[in-house]
Amino acid sequence: MFIELIKVIILGIVEGITEWLPISSTGHMILVDEFINLKATAEFKEMFLVVIQLGAILAVVLLYFQKLNPFSTKKTKQEKKETMSIWYKVVVGVIPAAVIGVLFEDWLDEHFYNYITVAIMLVLYGILFIIIENKNKDKKPKVNDFNSLSYGTAFSIGLFQVLALIPGTSRSGATILGGIILGTSRYIAAEYSFFLSIPVMFGASALKLIKFGFNFTGMEVALLLTGMIVAFIVSVIAIKFLLGYIKKNDFKAFGWYRIVLGLIIMGYFFLFK
């Protein structure tokens, strides 16, 4: 039991860091578990790797509660209207991933939940990050706040989020990349990515829990709660780091990280598997 708790603490740390950085949380979780090998049924592990992300999502709810709360007594009528506008744009952006995810969840899990897919996606999107950042180096973003984020752009970013249904892509990476391509600032792209994660991950977690059937053993409850709590704490730190980082830096460093990690993974499994 103690060893398994240590393993989920490690997984929680990995989830808390990688959920928000554009380097693929699911991909990292699959790969880390390949080495630490959490002792659990295949059904619990599949559910755990998704539901642990709820802890990370709650960090967004905490950090942005005031900004996302349309009922705050501290806000003017206009500010409440602007907050509702953000939520409407989040709903529009969630639609593509929600539809595709519900229809193809089992098929995607069966065909893409493996280290080969993770490694390829890490490298591919790492290259894309570098190319797009170089291409947009001297361009000024057209969208610097949520008032200027149109519903059409919000929906288009949501289409990019669909790509993240493939492990190794990175949900935050896909949406941030999409936002930059469509003319948003890195900061708005990152924040919108955070907000999109709230309904997406609550929905994905609900589906996994329903599929699992809520038939938890005492140990499974302890493992899941521990992982979520650790993911929550680490996520608060990771989100603050990312928002500070992108004020002065682009995403090319994450692109290079993805490429190097993807190549290491390919080499490791080619030689030892």
Contacts in CASP RR format, 6 or more apart in sequence:
PFRMAT RR
TARGET T0000
AUTHOR 0000-0000-0000
METHOD contacts of the structure
MODEL  1
MFIELIKVIILGIVEGITEWLPISSTGHMILVDEFINLKATAEFKEMFLV
VIQLGAILAVVLLYFQKLNPFSTKKTKQEKKETMSIWYKVVVGVIPAAVI
GVLFEDWLDEHFYNYITVAIMLVLYGILFIIIENKNKDKKPKVNDFNSLS
YGTAFSIGLFQVLALIPGTSRSGATILGGIILGTSRYIAAEYSFFLSIPV
MFGASALKLIKFGFNFTGMEVALLLTGMIVAFIVSVIAIKFLLGYIKKND
FKAFGWYRIVLGLIIMGYFFLFK
1 219 0 8 1.000
1 222 0 8 1.000
4 38 0 8 1.000
4 39 0 8 1.000
4 40 0 8 1.000
4 219 0 8 1.000
4 223 0 8 1.000
5 222 0 8 1.000
5 223 0 8 1.000
5 226 0 8 1.000
7 36 0 8 1.000
7 37 0 8 1.000
7 38 0 8 1.000
8 38 0 8 1.000
8 48 0 8 1.000
8 52 0 8 1.000
8 223 0 8 1.000
8 224 0 8 1.000
8 226 0 8 1.000
8 227 0 8 1.000
8 230 0 8 1.000
9 226 0 8 1.000
9 227 0 8 1.000
9 230 0 8 1.000
10 32 0 8 1.000
10 36 0 8 1.000
11 29 0 8 1.000
11 32 0 8 1.000
11 33 0 8 1.000
11 36 0 8 1.000
11 38 0 8 1.000
11 48 0 8 1.000
11 49 0 8 1.000
11 52 0 8 1.000
11 227 0 8 1.000
12 52 0 8 1.000
12 227 0 8 1.000
12 228 0 8 1.000
12 230 0 8 1.000
12 231 0 8 1.000
12 234 0 8 1.000
13 230 0 8 1.000
13 231 0 8 1.000
13 234 0 8 1.000
14 25 0 8 1.000
14 28 0 8 1.000
14 29 0 8 1.000
14 32 0 8 1.000
15 25 0 8 1.000
15 28 0 8 1.000
15 29 0 8 1.000
15 52 0 8 1.000
15 53 0 8 1.000
15 56 0 8 1.000
15 227 0 8 1.000
15 230 0 8 1.000
15 231 0 8 1.000
15 234 0 8 1.000
15 235 0 8 1.000
16 25 0 8 1.000
16 56 0 8 1.000
16 59 0 8 1.000
16 230 0 8 1.000
16 231 0 8 1.000
16 232 0 8 1.000
16 234 0 8 1.000
16 235 0 8 1.000
16 238 0 8 1.000
17 234 0 8 1.000
17 238 0 8 1.000
18 24 0 8 1.000
18 25 0 8 1.000
18 27 0 8 1.000
18 28 0 8 1.000
18 29 0 8 1.000
18 170 0 8 1.000
19 25 0 8 1.000
19 53 0 8 1.000
19 56 0 8 1.000
19 172 0 8 1.000
19 197 0 8 1.000
19 231 0 8 1.000
19 235 0 8 1.000
19 238 0 8 1.000
20 56 0 8 1.000
20 172 0 8 1.000
20 194 0 8 1.000
20 235 0 8 1.000
20 238 0 8 1.000
20 239 0 8 1.000
20 242 0 8 1.000
21 172 0 8 1.000
21 238 0 8 1.000
21 242 0 8 1.000
21 254 0 8 1.000
22 125 0 8 1.000
22 129 0 8 1.000
22 170 0 8 1.000
22 172 0 8 1.000
22 173 0 8 1.000
22 176 0 8 1.000
22 177 0 8 1.000
22 251 0 8 1.000
22 254 0 8 1.000
22 255 0 8 1.000
23 122 0 8 1.000
23 170 0 8 1.000
23 173 0 8 1.000
23 254 0 8 1.000
23 257 0 8 1.000
23 258 0 8 1.000
23 261 0 8 1.000
24 118 0 8 1.000
24 121 0 8 1.000
24 122 0 8 1.000
24 167 0 8 1.000
24 168 0 8 1.000
24 169 0 8 1.000
24 170 0 8 1.000
24 173 0 8 1.000
24 258 0 8 1.000
25 53 0 8 1.000
25 56 0 8 1.000
25 170 0 8 1.000
25 171 0 8 1.000
26 49 0 8 1.000
26 50 0 8 1.000
26 167 0 8 1.000
26 168 0 8 1.000
27 118 0 8 1.000
27 122 0 8 1.000
27 167 0 8 1.000
27 168 0 8 1.000
29 49 0 8 1.000
29 52 0 8 1.000
30 49 0 8 1.000
30 113 0 8 1.000
30 114 0 8 1.000
30 115 0 8 1.000
30 118 0 8 1.000
30 167 0 8 1.000
31 115 0 8 1.000
31 118 0 8 1.000
31 265 0 8 1.000
33 45 0 8 1.000
33 49 0 8 1.000
34 115 0 8 1.000
38 45 0 8 1.000
38 48 0 8 1.000
38 223 0 8 1.000
40 48 0 8 1.000
40 220 0 8 1.000
40 223 0 8 1.000
43 212 0 8 1.000
44 212 0 8 1.000
44 220 0 8 1.000
46 109 0 8 1.000
46 113 0 8 1.000
46 208 0 8 1.000
47 208 0 8 1.000
47 209 0 8 1.000
47 211 0 8 1.000
47 212 0 8 1.000
48 223 0 8 1.000
48 224 0 8 1.000
50 204 0 8 1.000
50 205 0 8 1.000
50 208 0 8 1.000
51 205 0 8 1.000
51 208 0 8 1.000
51 209 0 8 1.000
51 224 0 8 1.000
51 228 0 8 1.000
52 224 0 8 1.000
52 227 0 8 1.000
52 228 0 8 1.000
52 231 0 8 1.000
53 201 0 8 1.000
53 204 0 8 1.000
53 205 0 8 1.000
53 231 0 8 1.000
54 201 0 8 1.000
54 202 0 8 1.000
54 205 0 8 1.000
54 228 0 8 1.000
55 227 0 8 1.000
55 228 0 8 1.000
55 229 0 8 1.000
55 231 0 8 1.000
55 232 0 8 1.000
55 235 0 8 1.000
56 197 0 8 1.000
56 201 0 8 1.000
56 231 0 8 1.000
56 232 0 8 1.000
56 234 0 8 1.000
56 235 0 8 1.000
57 197 0 8 1.000
57 198 0 8 1.000
57 201 0 8 1.000
57 202 0 8 1.000
58 228 0 8 1.000
58 232 0 8 1.000
58 235 0 8 1.000
59 231 0 8 1.000
59 232 0 8 1.000
59 233 0 8 1.000
59 235 0 8 1.000
59 236 0 8 1.000
59 239 0 8 1.000
60 194 0 8 1.000
60 195 0 8 1.000
60 197 0 8 1.000
60 198 0 8 1.000
60 235 0 8 1.000
60 239 0 8 1.000
61 68 0 8 1.000
61 198 0 8 1.000
62 236 0 8 1.000
63 236 0 8 1.000
63 239 0 8 1.000
63 240 0 8 1.000
64 191 0 8 1.000
64 194 0 8 1.000
64 195 0 8 1.000
66 72 0 8 1.000
66 74 0 8 1.000
67 83 0 8 1.000
67 86 0 8 1.000
68 83 0 8 1.000
68 86 0 8 1.000
68 87 0 8 1.000
68 195 0 8 1.000
69 75 0 8 1.000
69 83 0 8 1.000
70 80 0 8 1.000
70 83 0 8 1.000
70 84 0 8 1.000
70 87 0 8 1.000
71 80 0 8 1.000
72 80 0 8 1.000
72 83 0 8 1.000
75 83 0 8 1.000
82 146 0 8 1.000
82 147 0 8 1.000
85 146 0 8 1.000
85 147 0 8 1.000
86 146 0 8 1.000
86 195 0 8 1.000
88 151 0 8 1.000
89 146 0 8 1.000
89 149 0 8 1.000
89 151 0 8 1.000
89 154 0 8 1.000
89 192 0 8 1.000
90 154 0 8 1.000
90 192 0 8 1.000
90 195 0 8 1.000
90 196 0 8 1.000
90 198 0 8 1.000
90 199 0 8 1.000
91 199 0 8 1.000
92 151 0 8 1.000
92 152 0 8 1.000
92 154 0 8 1.000
92 155 0 8 1.000
92 158 0 8 1.000
93 154 0 8 1.000
93 155 0 8 1.000
93 157 0 8 1.000
93 158 0 8 1.000
93 161 0 8 1.000
93 196 0 8 1.000
94 158 0 8 1.000
94 161 0 8 1.000
94 196 0 8 1.000
94 199 0 8 1.000
94 200 0 8 1.000
95 155 0 8 1.000
95 158 0 8 1.000
96 155 0 8 1.000
96 158 0 8 1.000
96 159 0 8 1.000
96 161 0 8 1.000
96 162 0 8 1.000
97 158 0 8 1.000
97 161 0 8 1.000
97 162 0 8 1.000
97 164 0 8 1.000
97 165 0 8 1.000
97 200 0 8 1.000
98 199 0 8 1.000
98 200 0 8 1.000
98 203 0 8 1.000
100 162 0 8 1.000
100 165 0 8 1.000
101 108 0 8 1.000
101 165 0 8 1.000
101 204 0 8 1.000
102 207 0 8 1.000
104 165 0 8 1.000
105 207 0 8 1.000
108 165 0 8 1.000
108 166 0 8 1.000
112 166 0 8 1.000
112 167 0 8 1.000
113 167 0 8 1.000
114 167 0 8 1.000
115 265 0 8 1.000
115 269 0 8 1.000
116 266 0 8 1.000
116 269 0 8 1.000
117 166 0 8 1.000
117 167 0 8 1.000
117 168 0 8 1.000
118 167 0 8 1.000
118 168 0 8 1.000
118 262 0 8 1.000
118 265 0 8 1.000
119 262 0 8 1.000
119 263 0 8 1.000
119 265 0 8 1.000
119 266 0 8 1.000
119 269 0 8 1.000
121 166 0 8 1.000
121 167 0 8 1.000
121 168 0 8 1.000
121 169 0 8 1.000
121 170 0 8 1.000
122 168 0 8 1.000
122 258 0 8 1.000
122 259 0 8 1.000
122 261 0 8 1.000
122 262 0 8 1.000
122 265 0 8 1.000
123 258 0 8 1.000
123 259 0 8 1.000
123 262 0 8 1.000
123 263 0 8 1.000
123 266 0 8 1.000
125 168 0 8 1.000
125 169 0 8 1.000
125 170 0 8 1.000
125 173 0 8 1.000
125 174 0 8 1.000
125 177 0 8 1.000
125 255 0 8 1.000
125 258 0 8 1.000
126 254 0 8 1.000
126 255 0 8 1.000
126 256 0 8 1.000
126 258 0 8 1.000
126 259 0 8 1.000
127 255 0 8 1.000
127 259 0 8 1.000
128 177 0 8 1.000
129 173 0 8 1.000
129 177 0 8 1.000
129 251 0 8 1.000
129 252 0 8 1.000
129 254 0 8 1.000
129 255 0 8 1.000
129 258 0 8 1.000
130 252 0 8 1.000
130 255 0 8 1.000
130 256 0 8 1.000
132 177 0 8 1.000
132 180 0 8 1.000
132 181 0 8 1.000
133 180 0 8 1.000
133 250 0 8 1.000
133 251 0 8 1.000
133 252 0 8 1.000
134 252 0 8 1.000
136 180 0 8 1.000
137 250 0 8 1.000
139 183 0 8 1.000
141 180 0 8 1.000
141 183 0 8 1.000
141 184 0 8 1.000
141 185 0 8 1.000
141 186 0 8 1.000
141 188 0 8 1.000
142 148 0 8 1.000
142 183 0 8 1.000
142 184 0 8 1.000
143 149 0 8 1.000
143 153 0 8 1.000
143 182 0 8 1.000
143 183 0 8 1.000
143 184 0 8 1.000
143 185 0 8 1.000
143 188 0 8 1.000
144 184 0 8 1.000
144 185 0 8 1.000
144 187 0 8 1.000
144 188 0 8 1.000
145 188 0 8 1.000
146 188 0 8 1.000
146 191 0 8 1.000
146 192 0 8 1.000
149 184 0 8 1.000
149 188 0 8 1.000
149 192 0 8 1.000
153 179 0 8 1.000
153 182 0 8 1.000
153 183 0 8 1.000
153 184 0 8 1.000
154 192 0 8 1.000
156 178 0 8 1.000
156 182 0 8 1.000
157 175 0 8 1.000
157 178 0 8 1.000
157 179 0 8 1.000
157 182 0 8 1.000
157 184 0 8 1.000
157 189 0 8 1.000
157 192 0 8 1.000
157 196 0 8 1.000
158 175 0 8 1.000
158 196 0 8 1.000
160 174 0 8 1.000
160 175 0 8 1.000
160 177 0 8 1.000
160 178 0 8 1.000
160 179 0 8 1.000
160 181 0 8 1.000
161 171 0 8 1.000
161 174 0 8 1.000
161 175 0 8 1.000
161 196 0 8 1.000
161 200 0 8 1.000
162 174 0 8 1.000
163 169 0 8 1.000
163 174 0 8 1.000
164 170 0 8 1.000
164 171 0 8 1.000
164 173 0 8 1.000
164 174 0 8 1.000
164 175 0 8 1.000
171 193 0 8 1.000
171 196 0 8 1.000
171 197 0 8 1.000
171 200 0 8 1.000
172 190 0 8 1.000
172 193 0 8 1.000
172 194 0 8 1.000
172 197 0 8 1.000
173 193 0 8 1.000
175 189 0 8 1.000
175 192 0 8 1.000
175 193 0 8 1.000
175 196 0 8 1.000
176 186 0 8 1.000
176 189 0 8 1.000
176 190 0 8 1.000
176 193 0 8 1.000
176 251 0 8 1.000
177 251 0 8 1.000
178 189 0 8 1.000
179 188 0 8 1.000
179 189 0 8 1.000
179 192 0 8 1.000
180 186 0 8 1.000
180 189 0 8 1.000
180 251 0 8 1.000
184 192 0 8 1.000
186 246 0 8 1.000
186 250 0 8 1.000
186 251 0 8 1.000
187 243 0 8 1.000
187 246 0 8 1.000
187 247 0 8 1.000
190 242 0 8 1.000
190 243 0 8 1.000
190 246 0 8 1.000
191 243 0 8 1.000
194 239 0 8 1.000
216 224 0 8 1.000
END
